[in-house]
Amino acid sequence: MRPLGRRTGKRKRWRFTPEFKAKVVLDVLTGAQSPAEARRKHALSPNLLTLWKATFLKRAHTLFQPDEQRDEDQARIAELEQLLGRSTRQIEILKKASTLLIAASTRSGI
């Protein structure tokens, strides 16, 4: 039974909500369910549950960061995303200019 998942795309893969993943992992970590019970109940592969658990544990410390730190991190991420977007646009412009220059030099015989 997959109450909080939904199938996506042609490959018919399940996509689970973050809330569902957190609930399953917390059930396992608190002992409410064994990993085997959780996998059977939700038809999850052992690797998937292990990945969710590792991700949860890796990111758990961020819950206790001050809000200012999280805000600074989010601002830095937004800044880097803008920089990446700008760089991508510049690369596309340079590719187009390069193509035009090559075409022009071929026509003029240089």
N, C-alpha and C positions, 0 to 999 in steps of 0.2 A: 504494500500500500504506500503510495507517495502523495500524501495530502497537500504538501506545499511545493511540489515540483511541477514542472510542465515540460512537455516535449518541444524541442526546437528543431527547425530545419529539416532537411531531407534525411539526415542520418538518424533521426529519431532519438536524439540524446536528451536526457533529462537535464533541466537546469533548475537548481534548487536556490531558494531565497537565502540570503545571509541569516535571517532569523531562524530558518529551519536548520541550517548547518550548526548555528550556535547552540540551539536546543539539543540536537543530537549529541554534539561534543560535550556539552555540560552534563547531559544524562550519563554519558560514559565516564567522564572525569569524577562526578560525584558518586558514582556507584549505583545510580538508579537503574542502570542497565549495564550489562557486560558488553564489550565490543561485539561479541558474537550475536547477542540478542538484538542490538541496534542494527547490525548488518542484515540479519534475517527479517526483522520487522519492516525495514525500509528498503530491502533488496539492494543494499549497497555492496560494492566490492571492498575487500579489505584494504586495498591500496587507496581508495577514495576516502574512506574513514580515517586512515592514517594521515593522509594529506590534510584533511580538514583539522584534525587534532594538532598536527605540527604547526599549521598556519595560525590556529587559535592561540597556541602557547607562545609562538614567536611574537605575536602582536599584542598579547595580553598586557604587557607593561605600558603600552600607550594609553590605556584606560586611566592611568594614574598620573599622566603628564598634566601639568597646568594647562588651562585653556589657552593661555597666551602662547605657550610653546606650540600647541597644535595649530593655532592661528598663524604663527610665523612659518611653520612647516607648510601649511596650505598656501600661504602667500608665495613662498619660495617655489613650490611646485607650479603654481600658476605662472610665475615669472619664467621658469624654465620651459614651460609649454609654449609660451608666447615666443620665446627665443627659438625654439625648435621650429615653430610654424614659420617664422621669418626666414630662417635658414633654408627651410624646404622650398619656400617661394623663390628665394635667391637662386637656389640650385636649378629649379625649373626654368627660370629666366635665362640663366647662363647656358643651359642645355639648348634652349631655343635659339639663342644668339649664336651659339657655336654651329648649330645646324644651318642657320641662315648664312653665316660667313663661309662655311664650307661650300654651300650651294652657289654662292656668289663668286667665290674664287674658281670653282669648276667651270662656271659659265664664261668667266673672263679669261680663262686659260692660264691662270697664275699657278 
